[in-house]
Amino acid sequence: MSTSSNLVLVNILLVPSPLPIMLELGPMTLFLAPGGGKDGAGRWKVEVWTAS
């Protein structure tokens, strides 16, 4: 992952949102869902999908 992608991801993680966010970064898809339950309040669950 490039530095710019990391900065964008960090900026998004710092913004609280009740809605899931999907980002398509080239061959990767990032799925960010608000934390809760096992992930803990105020934290994000992040899934990275890569094209096969």
C-alpha positions as CSV (number, residue, x, y, z in Angstrom):
1,M,0.0,0.0,0.0
2,S,1.3,3.4,-0.9
3,T,1.7,6.2,1.6
4,S,-1.1,8.3,0.1
5,S,-3.6,5.3,0.4
6,N,-2.6,5.0,4.1
7,L,-3.2,8.7,4.7
8,V,-6.6,8.5,3.0
9,L,-7.5,5.4,5.1
10,V,-6.5,7.1,8.3
11,N,-8.5,10.2,7.5
12,I,-11.6,8.1,6.9
13,L,-11.1,6.1,10.1
14,L,-10.9,9.3,12.1
15,V,-14.4,10.3,10.9
16,P,-17.2,8.6,12.8
17,S,-20.0,7.3,10.7
18,P,-22.9,5.0,11.3
19,L,-22.8,3.7,7.7
20,P,-20.4,1.2,6.1
21,I,-18.0,2.5,3.6
22,M,-16.7,0.8,0.5
23,L,-13.6,2.0,-1.3
24,E,-12.2,0.7,-4.6
25,L,-8.5,1.3,-4.8
26,G,-7.4,-0.3,-8.1
27,P,-7.4,-4.1,-7.6
28,M,-8.4,-3.8,-4.0
29,T,-11.8,-3.1,-2.4
30,L,-11.8,-1.9,1.2
31,F,-15.0,-2.5,3.2
32,L,-15.2,-0.4,6.4
33,A,-18.0,-1.1,8.9
34,P,-18.6,0.8,12.1
35,G,-17.3,-1.1,15.2
36,G,-19.5,-2.7,17.7
37,G,-20.0,-6.0,19.4
38,K,-16.8,-8.0,19.3
39,D,-14.9,-5.1,17.6
40,G,-15.6,-2.7,20.5
41,A,-17.4,0.6,20.4
42,G,-15.8,3.4,18.3
43,R,-13.6,1.0,16.3
44,W,-13.9,0.0,12.7
45,K,-13.9,-3.4,11.2
46,V,-11.9,-3.4,8.0
47,E,-12.0,-6.0,5.3
48,V,-9.7,-5.9,2.3
49,W,-10.8,-7.7,-0.9
50,T,-8.3,-8.3,-3.7
51,A,-9.3,-9.2,-7.2
52,S,-8.2,-12.7,-8.1
